[in-house]
């Protein structure tokens, strides 16, 4: 057997939730698994999205044979519109996933040049020294798959996001029988989802949510508004099923929800009984107890349909007393305060609000500890790499692996950029690839760096002071007192005396009458003097921006 090394290199998704991207490399052949985005934290003002740094791939772009996408969630497909134009390689995925990818590429005008190739679970494709087979997994979106990757070093199994659900909404369970076959034959390495490795037991079935939604539709006295992720197609199906059962008409609200539902219905992954969907013009002709809205806004996003209904920003739709609002999603980590604020606002409007703390209206799409142990026992890998999750999730998963008999020395908790080299007999981390966050800000991709983010945080925290200094165009001498403008630092009226003192301090420093005022000197000196003065007075450090005007 060949002694060449299989390299496993995470470019995103380890030590964090989202931005999933994994590279597998064998000699001159590379395949990439997933290309996801991550949503920014509160400490990233103005940033829309975060995608992986693909410097490593750009250096070896001629060796990349293809990108495999496990399912259609944003944390697995969201970076494609930004990286595909740079790499120009085929993208392999199942039918629904390709449909959702097409929507995202079209939004960025990147669809025309994309090479999208559809595969079915069970199909194999050979790319260089790799052969990749898709197997079905149950997740919170239909058509999700894991990957069996044949390499000269041995077989690698990549779980994708998965859970064990014997009664899935879309009728396709995780293909554990196929994985068990490989467990009997021998698996070199397993890379398995760790998102909910902290949770004991099993993840509840989607059937639980279906029963709850059925009860809500039967008992709600007025309109029912269900908000969830647009990509959670199985949940949309459950809402439609319950609405149809009780003769309620369904209105789908929000651009992403509308686009995703349309694609899913066109491809046969969303079954909508005839006469169930309604147009917004029909709303006023229907009694409240015959109306259901399916909308975006489960994360309290300011531009989402639900928040616009709350703020009366939507002329035709707004939250009314007597509405039942179902928040059928978990808050994204770091987004809890925004979700809580939205729930409070809904209560203030007189709505009854149901969310996971008070009713079983959501189950997540990831396996809990018993499911993760089952996969480990079935696959019986020689080496194990926990993936997808923050560091504590990976650590919990590593402990689970040890508890089912995988030697501790054969489990590798990686961080983004680690280069794991695997042979049939050995496995070790050897080297580090260039990794990091690439910020998307409007149409700008990768132009926003740490300095800009630091300045934005500074502005958000302590504000800005602009000092306008007039100098004589002929002599270069200072003319009069500088003018000062403050925003987000102090109240200009209440702190007028302090601001006047700072102007006088600058004038005294610059107007020594001996020489013309030089810009470099002014810029440095003013920032230094005022920085110290304002910190002594307020214990704050505003951004100081001197401006010279020649008159």
Order of alpha helices (4+ residues) and beta strands (2+ residues): beta-beta-beta-beta-beta-alpha-beta-alpha-alpha-beta-alpha-beta-beta-beta-beta-beta-alpha-beta-alpha-beta-alpha-beta-alpha-beta-alpha-beta-alpha-beta-alpha-beta-alpha-beta-beta-beta-beta-alpha-beta-beta-alpha-alpha-beta
